[in-house]
């Protein structure tokens, strides 16, 4: 479903083999949060979505773990940014801004997607679902 959907929006993206259960479970283990259903389903088809330059539209499971841990644990950021434990990043804009889900009371409770602005530390709603985020980011409807 996800590969077909993304290909219907743009043929410029490629897919990796599906994520293994171990790779998906690593996110829960390291970041202490369950993946939202739609992102979990996407990883069942592909471990990340990449453009022709191998830049990710959707990060791989390993990049989700690595980048989220970096933002949550980098000491210099603790003095200039609000905490990152309340976001699960899964994509970036290529300019330092990151896209993610909101974590509330230890879980992701909605499909809403937010962007974190690295310049002013704002967190702004950008899409009601992963499908809309993917379509709007590819087609330029999301502008940051």
N, C-alpha and C positions, 0 to 999 in steps of 0.2 A: 504494500500500500504506500509506504513512504517513498520508496525509490520511484514508483510510478508517479506519485504526486509531484515530487520535486522535478522529475523529468518533464512533466506536463507544464511546469512553470518555466523551466530553462533546461536546455540540453547541455549546458556548459559545465555541469557538475558531475563528479565521479564518486564512486562508492567503494568502500573497503569491505572485506568480509565481515559478517556479523560479529558483534562483540560476544565473547564467551560469558558464561555465567560468572566465572571467576572475575573477569574484567568489570562486569556490571556490579557485582557484589563488593568490589574494592571501593567503589564510590560510597556505598553505605557504610562500610567499615571505616574508611579514612575520614569521611566528612559527616558521618552520623546523621544521614538523611536518606529517605527513600526517594528514588527517582519518581518524577511524575509519570503517570501511565503512558502518555504519548511519547515522551523521550525514551522511556523504557522500551516501547514498541519499536521506535526508530532504531535503537541499538540492536534489536533482534534481527534487523535487516542489514545494517551497516554500522561499522564502528567509526562514525564520522562521515561528513559530507564535505567534499573538497572541490575547489575550482580548478581551472586548467593550470594554474601556477602552484597548485597543491596548498593553497591557503584555505583554511577551514571555514565553511559556512556553519557547520555544527562540529564542535571539537570531538576528538576521540575520547573514550573513557579515561585513558591515561592523562590526557591534557586537562580534562575536568579535574581530576584529582590533584595533579601537580599545580595548576594555576590557582585553584581555590585554596589549597594549603599555603601557597606563597602569599596570597593576599591576606589570609587570616593570620599568618604568623610573622610577617616581615615587620620587625620592630620599628623601623623608621615610619611606617605607615600608621602605626598606632597613635602617633602624635599629631597627624595631619588629617586623617580620615576617620569617619564613623566606622564602627566594627563591620566586618564583612561576614560574620557568622550567620547573618540573616539573609544572605543571598547565596544561590547556587548558580555560578556562572557556567555557561555552556557555549558561548560564542563571543566574538569580539568584532569591533568595527574597523580594526586596522589602524586606529588613531590613538589607542590607549583606553577608549571606552569599552565597556563590557556589557553583555546581555545575560540576563539570568532570571531565575524564579525567586520569588520572595519566600523565605522560610519564616513561619510564624508558629510560635509554641512548639518548635522542634520538627515541624513538617511543612511540606508544600501543600497548601490547601486549595489553591486555585490554579488555573491554566495561564494566568496573566504573566506576561513577559515585561521586564523592566530593563532600562539601560542605566548603568552607572557611569556618570560623567567624571572622568579623572581630573578635570580642571577645577571643578567647583564642588565635587563630592555629592552632587545631587543624584537622586534616584528617581527616574521618571518612567511612568507606564508607557509602553509602546505598542503592545498588541494583546488581544484577548486570548490568544492560543498559539501553540507552536506552528500550526498550519498557516495562520495569518502572518506570524512573524516571518516565516520562511518566504512566503509569497511577497510580502511587502518589502523585505530586505533585498530580495533579488531584483524586484521591479523598481526599487528606489522610492517606494511610498514612505518608508521610514527614513527620515533625514535627521541627522544629528550634527 
